[in-house]
Amino acid sequence: MTKRQSRLRRNFFKQCGPNIKTMAAIFESLPNIGFYIKDAEGHIIAINRFNCEMCNLPNPDFAIGKRSCDLFPRPYADFCMARDDAVRKTGKPIVNRHYTKVANLSVSNAKMISLYPVYGHDGKIIGTLMVYYCDKPDNAGPVWEDKFDAIIASINGNISKPLSLNKLATDHGMSVSNLQRMFMRIIGVRPGKYIIQQRLNAACRHLENTDLGMYDIAMATGFCDQSHFTKIFKRERGITPGEYRRQHRSISSSHTKP
């Protein structure tokens, strides 16, 4: 484990106390149970070996400090990050939700997933904890319908454009109310919220990896103007886009030092 990974874990565990570290050790010892802890920015703080095996990752140290977008194809990664974001924002856990297909990718074994917020000493949510086990109920049908996969693909493929819920629903042969219910049933957030999360995820990638100006990033991620982009970013992420870029560049710079 690198110094950066150790520091990330140490700072997180310091915020939430020793019990969460003990829990991570317990889940490492349980067979056929997948587990991870992520911080408020989606960095993996702890992950057990079974989860690494299921995700085709070489070992836990490889994953520590990385986010879903660093490890998985974009549709799957965006789904995972949106699910974590929803739990962090609302504080409402996802309990025993059954998945057989995610973002048009088949899951080798049906997974029963529970995802909980992690709280710091001050009572604020500082991350998420996910646990799952593989399950094969006799009469289990696919939870992610083909129609839902197509809708997700439409959103992710047009994130730089205006996206109307009315048009999205009509294009896929359903009403807006049915579209809303489908999103709530499958990923626990409304489609409008999911779209915002994907726009912000795309914006974060630009802020981290490019020197594009704020106006250009706003246009590239589907916001109507720079002011709207800044307002939504700060509301959802707690800091301005400029502050996010400076923080990320500062962290990246410190990681490159010997």
C-alpha positions as a LaTeX table, in Angstrom:
\begin{tabular}{lrrr}
\hline
Residue & $x$ (\AA) & $y$ (\AA) & $z$ (\AA) \\
\hline
Met1 & 0.00 & 0.00 & 0.00 \\
Thr2 & 1.36 & 3.44 & $-0.92$ \\
Lys3 & 1.76 & 6.36 & 1.49 \\
Arg4 & $-1.15$ & 8.10 & $-0.20$ \\
Gln5 & $-3.42$ & 5.07 & 0.28 \\
Ser6 & $-2.39$ & 4.71 & 3.93 \\
Arg7 & $-3.00$ & 8.40 & 4.57 \\
Leu8 & $-6.43$ & 8.28 & 2.91 \\
Arg9 & $-7.49$ & 5.30 & 5.04 \\
Arg10 & $-6.00$ & 6.71 & 8.24 \\
Asn11 & $-7.75$ & 10.07 & 7.86 \\
Phe12 & $-11.09$ & 8.41 & 7.11 \\
Phe13 & $-10.93$ & 5.97 & 10.03 \\
Lys14 & $-9.91$ & 8.84 & 12.31 \\
Gln15 & $-13.14$ & 10.66 & 11.39 \\
Cys16 & $-15.43$ & 7.73 & 12.16 \\
Gly17 & $-13.66$ & 5.91 & 14.98 \\
Pro18 & $-12.25$ & 2.40 & 15.44 \\
Asn19 & $-15.53$ & 0.48 & 15.04 \\
Ile20 & $-15.64$ & 0.94 & 11.27 \\
Lys21 & $-12.09$ & $-0.40$ & 10.97 \\
Thr22 & $-13.11$ & $-3.43$ & 13.02 \\
Met23 & $-16.12$ & $-3.94$ & 10.75 \\
Ala24 & $-13.88$ & $-3.90$ & 7.69 \\
Ala25 & $-11.74$ & $-6.61$ & 9.28 \\
Ile26 & $-14.84$ & $-8.69$ & 10.05 \\
Phe27 & $-16.09$ & $-8.55$ & 6.47 \\
Glu28 & $-12.67$ & $-9.59$ & 5.21 \\
Ser29 & $-13.08$ & $-12.83$ & 7.14 \\
Leu30 & $-16.60$ & $-13.71$ & 5.92 \\
Pro31 & $-16.93$ & $-16.09$ & 2.94 \\
Asn32 & $-18.99$ & $-15.19$ & $-0.15$ \\
Ile33 & $-19.74$ & $-11.67$ & 1.09 \\
Gly34 & $-18.66$ & $-8.61$ & $-0.90$ \\
Phe35 & $-17.89$ & $-5.39$ & 0.95 \\
Tyr36 & $-16.51$ & $-1.89$ & 0.46 \\
Ile37 & $-16.29$ & 1.46 & 2.22 \\
Lys38 & $-16.01$ & 4.71 & 0.23 \\
Asp39 & $-15.35$ & 8.24 & 1.41 \\
Ala40 & $-17.41$ & 11.33 & 0.57 \\
Glu41 & $-15.68$ & 11.70 & $-2.81$ \\
Gly42 & $-16.20$ & 8.06 & $-3.75$ \\
His43 & $-12.65$ & 6.87 & $-3.09$ \\
Ile44 & $-12.48$ & 3.25 & $-1.95$ \\
Ile45 & $-11.22$ & 3.15 & 1.64 \\
Ala46 & $-11.66$ & $-0.56$ & 2.30 \\
Ile47 & $-12.62$ & $-3.53$ & 0.13 \\
Asn48 & $-12.46$ & $-7.24$ & 0.88 \\
Arg49 & $-10.86$ & $-9.95$ & $-1.23$ \\
Phe50 & $-14.14$ & $-11.57$ & $-2.25$ \\
Asn51 & $-15.34$ & $-8.28$ & $-3.75$ \\
Cys52 & $-12.01$ & $-7.96$ & $-5.60$ \\
Glu53 & $-12.47$ & $-11.45$ & $-7.03$ \\
Met54 & $-16.04$ & $-10.67$ & $-8.14$ \\
Cys55 & $-14.90$ & $-7.41$ & $-9.78$ \\
Asn56 & $-11.79$ & $-8.94$ & $-11.37$ \\
Leu57 & $-9.43$ & $-6.73$ & $-9.34$ \\
Pro58 & $-6.02$ & $-8.16$ & $-8.42$ \\
Asn59 & $-6.13$ & $-7.33$ & $-4.70$ \\
Pro60 & $-7.52$ & $-4.80$ & $-2.18$ \\
Asp61 & $-4.42$ & $-2.58$ & $-2.29$ \\
Phe62 & $-4.94$ & $-2.09$ & $-6.03$ \\
Ala63 & $-8.40$ & $-0.59$ & $-5.40$ \\
Ile64 & $-7.71$ & 1.59 & $-2.34$ \\
Gly65 & $-7.92$ & 5.29 & $-3.21$ \\
Lys66 & $-9.56$ & 4.68 & $-6.58$ \\
Arg67 & $-13.14$ & 5.49 & $-7.58$ \\
Ser68 & $-15.55$ & 3.38 & $-9.59$ \\
Cys69 & $-14.75$ & 5.41 & $-12.71$ \\
Asp70 & $-11.08$ & 4.40 & $-12.35$ \\
Leu71 & $-11.91$ & 0.69 & $-12.27$ \\
Phe72 & $-14.98$ & $-0.05$ & $-14.39$ \\
Pro73 & $-16.57$ & 0.81 & $-17.76$ \\
Arg74 & $-18.35$ & 4.14 & $-17.72$ \\
Pro75 & $-22.03$ & 3.02 & $-17.71$ \\
Tyr76 & $-21.41$ & 0.66 & $-14.79$ \\
Ala77 & $-19.18$ & 3.14 & $-12.95$ \\
Asp78 & $-21.70$ & 5.98 & $-13.38$ \\
Phe79 & $-24.43$ & 3.76 & $-11.98$ \\
Cys80 & $-22.35$ & 2.83 & $-8.92$ \\
Met81 & $-21.39$ & 6.46 & $-8.25$ \\
Ala82 & $-24.99$ & 7.64 & $-8.63$ \\
Arg83 & $-26.12$ & 5.00 & $-6.15$ \\
Asp84 & $-23.46$ & 6.09 & $-3.63$ \\
Asp85 & $-24.30$ & 9.77 & $-4.20$ \\
Ala86 & $-27.99$ & 9.14 & $-3.51$ \\
Val87 & $-27.29$ & 7.45 & $-0.18$ \\
Arg88 & $-24.82$ & 10.16 & 0.87 \\
Lys89 & $-27.22$ & 12.97 & $-0.05$ \\
Thr90 & $-30.39$ & 11.51 & 1.50 \\
Gly91 & $-28.98$ & 9.45 & 4.36 \\
Lys92 & $-31.45$ & 6.74 & 3.38 \\
Pro93 & $-29.93$ & 3.25 & 3.09 \\
Ile94 & $-30.67$ & 0.82 & 0.28 \\
Val95 & $-31.52$ & $-2.50$ & 1.93 \\
Asn96 & $-31.53$ & $-5.91$ & 0.23 \\
Arg97 & $-32.05$ & $-4.66$ & $-3.30$ \\
His98 & $-31.76$ & $-7.40$ & $-5.91$ \\
Tyr99 & $-29.72$ & $-6.91$ & $-9.10$ \\
Thr100 & $-29.22$ & $-9.26$ & $-12.03$ \\
Lys101 & $-28.13$ & $-6.66$ & $-14.59$ \\
Val102 & $-26.46$ & $-3.27$ & $-14.22$ \\
Ala103 & $-26.08$ & $-0.65$ & $-16.98$ \\
Asn104 & $-26.65$ & $-3.31$ & $-19.65$ \\
Leu105 & $-23.90$ & $-5.49$ & $-18.16$ \\
Ser106 & $-24.94$ & $-8.92$ & $-16.94$ \\
Val107 & $-24.00$ & $-9.82$ & $-13.39$ \\
Ser108 & $-22.51$ & $-13.31$ & $-13.11$ \\
Asn109 & $-24.57$ & $-14.09$ & $-10.02$ \\
Ala110 & $-27.64$ & $-12.20$ & $-8.94$ \\
Lys111 & $-26.61$ & $-9.83$ & $-6.16$ \\
Met112 & $-28.57$ & $-8.76$ & $-3.09$ \\
Ile113 & $-27.07$ & $-5.42$ & $-2.13$ \\
Ser114 & $-27.36$ & $-3.20$ & 0.94 \\
Leu115 & $-25.77$ & 0.26 & 0.99 \\
Tyr116 & $-25.57$ & 2.43 & 4.12 \\
Pro117 & $-24.32$ & 5.93 & 4.95 \\
Val118 & $-21.22$ & 6.15 & 7.15 \\
Tyr119 & $-21.25$ & 8.88 & 9.81 \\
Gly120 & $-18.34$ & 10.77 & 11.36 \\
His121 & $-17.93$ & 11.79 & 15.00 \\
Asp122 & $-19.84$ & 15.01 & 14.29 \\
Gly123 & $-22.89$ & 13.15 & 12.96 \\
Lys124 & $-22.29$ & 14.14 & 9.34 \\
Ile125 & $-22.24$ & 11.60 & 6.53 \\
Ile126 & $-18.66$ & 11.04 & 5.39 \\
Gly127 & $-19.04$ & 8.04 & 3.10 \\
Thr128 & $-20.89$ & 4.84 & 2.25 \\
Leu129 & $-20.63$ & 1.19 & 3.21 \\
Met130 & $-21.84$ & $-1.51$ & 0.83 \\
Val131 & $-22.29$ & $-5.22$ & 1.48 \\
Tyr132 & $-23.70$ & $-7.85$ & $-0.86$ \\
Tyr133 & $-24.10$ & $-11.56$ & $-1.21$ \\
Cys134 & $-24.75$ & $-13.66$ & $-4.29$ \\
Asp135 & $-28.21$ & $-15.09$ & $-4.55$ \\
Lys136 & $-30.04$ & $-17.22$ & $-7.10$ \\
Pro137 & $-33.76$ & $-17.28$ & $-6.27$ \\
Asp138 & $-35.68$ & $-19.81$ & $-8.37$ \\
Asn139 & $-38.15$ & $-17.37$ & $-9.87$ \\
Ala140 & $-36.06$ & $-14.21$ & $-9.94$ \\
Gly141 & $-36.61$ & $-12.15$ & $-13.06$ \\
Pro142 & $-34.33$ & $-9.37$ & $-14.31$ \\
Val143 & $-34.68$ & $-6.16$ & $-12.37$ \\
Trp144 & $-33.06$ & $-4.00$ & $-15.04$ \\
Glu145 & $-35.39$ & $-4.15$ & $-17.99$ \\
Asp146 & $-34.08$ & $-3.64$ & $-21.51$ \\
Lys147 & $-36.08$ & $-0.42$ & $-21.69$ \\
Phe148 & $-34.30$ & 0.97 & $-18.66$ \\
Asp149 & $-30.91$ & 0.08 & $-20.15$ \\
Ala150 & $-31.86$ & 1.98 & $-23.31$ \\
Ile151 & $-32.90$ & 5.04 & $-21.27$ \\
Ile152 & $-29.60$ & 5.04 & $-19.35$ \\
Ala153 & $-27.73$ & 4.78 & $-22.66$ \\
Ser154 & $-29.73$ & 7.74 & $-24.04$ \\
Ile155 & $-28.85$ & 9.87 & $-21.02$ \\
Asn156 & $-25.17$ & 8.96 & $-20.94$ \\
Gly157 & $-24.82$ & 9.40 & $-24.69$ \\
Asn158 & $-26.39$ & 12.87 & $-24.69$ \\
Ile159 & $-25.11$ & 14.35 & $-21.45$ \\
Ser160 & $-23.90$ & 17.51 & $-23.23$ \\
Lys161 & $-27.38$ & 18.24 & $-24.61$ \\
Pro162 & $-30.65$ & 19.43 & $-23.06$ \\
Leu163 & $-32.56$ & 16.39 & $-21.78$ \\
Ser164 & $-36.33$ & 16.66 & $-21.43$ \\
Leu165 & $-38.08$ & 14.07 & $-19.27$ \\
Asn166 & $-41.13$ & 14.34 & $-21.53$ \\
Lys167 & $-39.07$ & 13.53 & $-24.63$ \\
Leu168 & $-37.10$ & 10.84 & $-22.83$ \\
Ala169 & $-40.31$ & 9.13 & $-21.75$ \\
Thr170 & $-41.98$ & 9.52 & $-25.16$ \\
Asp171 & $-38.93$ & 8.22 & $-27.03$ \\
His172 & $-39.09$ & 5.04 & $-24.96$ \\
Gly173 & $-42.85$ & 4.56 & $-25.11$ \\
Met174 & $-43.82$ & 5.44 & $-21.57$ \\
Ser175 & $-45.27$ & 8.25 & $-19.48$ \\
Val176 & $-43.20$ & 10.59 & $-17.33$ \\
Ser177 & $-44.82$ & 9.16 & $-14.19$ \\
Asn178 & $-43.84$ & 5.63 & $-15.21$ \\
Leu179 & $-40.33$ & 6.86 & $-15.96$ \\
Gln180 & $-40.14$ & 8.40 & $-12.49$ \\
Arg181 & $-41.37$ & 5.19 & $-10.85$ \\
Met182 & $-38.94$ & 3.04 & $-12.82$ \\
Phe183 & $-35.95$ & 5.10 & $-11.68$ \\
Met184 & $-37.08$ & 5.15 & $-8.06$ \\
Arg185 & $-37.67$ & 1.40 & $-8.06$ \\
Ile186 & $-34.36$ & 0.46 & $-9.67$ \\
Ile187 & $-31.75$ & 2.98 & $-8.46$ \\
Gly188 & $-33.63$ & 4.95 & $-5.80$ \\
Val189 & $-33.36$ & 8.41 & $-7.42$ \\
Arg190 & $-35.58$ & 10.33 & $-9.83$ \\
Pro191 & $-34.45$ & 10.65 & $-13.46$ \\
Gly192 & $-33.88$ & 14.39 & $-13.14$ \\
Lys193 & $-31.57$ & 13.78 & $-10.19$ \\
Tyr194 & $-29.75$ & 11.02 & $-12.06$ \\
Ile195 & $-29.17$ & 13.35 & $-15.03$ \\
Ile196 & $-27.72$ & 16.05 & $-12.75$ \\
Gln197 & $-25.44$ & 13.49 & $-11.11$ \\
Gln198 & $-24.13$ & 12.34 & $-14.49$ \\
Arg199 & $-23.58$ & 15.94 & $-15.64$ \\
Leu200 & $-21.60$ & 16.63 & $-12.46$ \\
Asn201 & $-19.60$ & 13.41 & $-12.78$ \\
Ala202 & $-18.67$ & 14.44 & $-16.33$ \\
Ala203 & $-17.81$ & 17.94 & $-15.11$ \\
Cys204 & $-15.55$ & 16.48 & $-12.40$ \\
Arg205 & $-13.67$ & 14.50 & $-15.03$ \\
His206 & $-13.09$ & 17.70 & $-17.02$ \\
Leu207 & $-12.00$ & 19.58 & $-13.90$ \\
Glu208 & $-9.57$ & 16.83 & $-12.93$ \\
Asn209 & $-8.12$ & 16.00 & $-16.33$ \\
Thr210 & $-8.35$ & 19.09 & $-18.56$ \\
Asp211 & $-7.63$ & 22.82 & $-18.49$ \\
Leu212 & $-11.00$ & 23.77 & $-19.99$ \\
Gly213 & $-12.55$ & 26.95 & $-18.64$ \\
Met214 & $-15.74$ & 26.87 & $-16.56$ \\
Tyr215 & $-17.90$ & 28.10 & $-19.44$ \\
Asp216 & $-16.62$ & 25.37 & $-21.75$ \\
Ile217 & $-17.15$ & 22.70 & $-19.09$ \\
Ala218 & $-20.68$ & 23.96 & $-18.48$ \\
Met219 & $-21.47$ & 23.72 & $-22.19$ \\
Ala220 & $-19.81$ & 20.29 & $-22.53$ \\
Thr221 & $-21.90$ & 18.85 & $-19.71$ \\
Gly222 & $-25.32$ & 20.20 & $-20.63$ \\
Phe223 & $-25.74$ & 23.14 & $-18.25$ \\
Cys224 & $-27.48$ & 26.19 & $-19.68$ \\
Asp225 & $-24.72$ & 28.61 & $-18.63$ \\
Gln226 & $-21.71$ & 28.95 & $-16.34$ \\
Ser227 & $-23.72$ & 30.50 & $-13.51$ \\
His228 & $-26.19$ & 27.61 & $-13.48$ \\
Phe229 & $-23.32$ & 25.11 & $-13.56$ \\
Thr230 & $-21.56$ & 26.76 & $-10.60$ \\
Lys231 & $-24.79$ & 26.99 & $-8.59$ \\
Ile232 & $-25.72$ & 23.32 & $-9.10$ \\
Phe233 & $-22.16$ & 22.10 & $-8.52$ \\
Lys234 & $-21.88$ & 23.93 & $-5.20$ \\
Arg235 & $-25.34$ & 22.81 & $-4.10$ \\
Glu236 & $-24.60$ & 19.15 & $-4.80$ \\
Arg237 & $-20.85$ & 18.92 & $-4.00$ \\
Gly238 & $-20.52$ & 21.58 & $-1.31$ \\
Ile239 & $-17.76$ & 23.54 & $-3.08$ \\
Thr240 & $-17.47$ & 25.54 & $-6.30$ \\
Pro241 & $-16.02$ & 23.97 & $-9.47$ \\
Gly242 & $-12.93$ & 26.15 & $-9.13$ \\
Glu243 & $-12.38$ & 25.00 & $-5.55$ \\
Tyr244 & $-12.85$ & 21.38 & $-6.62$ \\
Arg245 & $-10.23$ & 21.77 & $-9.35$ \\
Arg246 & $-7.75$ & 23.44 & $-6.99$ \\
Gln247 & $-8.24$ & 20.75 & $-4.35$ \\
His248 & $-7.82$ & 17.94 & $-6.87$ \\
Arg249 & $-4.75$ & 19.53 & $-8.46$ \\
Ser250 & $-3.25$ & 20.05 & $-5.00$ \\
Ile251 & $-3.85$ & 16.40 & $-4.06$ \\
Ser252 & $-2.49$ & 15.16 & $-7.39$ \\
Ser253 & 0.59 & 17.35 & $-7.02$ \\
Ser254 & 1.30 & 16.02 & $-3.53$ \\
His255 & 1.02 & 12.45 & $-4.78$ \\
Thr256 & 3.75 & 12.99 & $-7.35$ \\
Lys257 & 6.28 & 14.17 & $-4.78$ \\
Pro258 & 8.80 & 11.55 & $-3.61$ \\
\hline
\end{tabular}
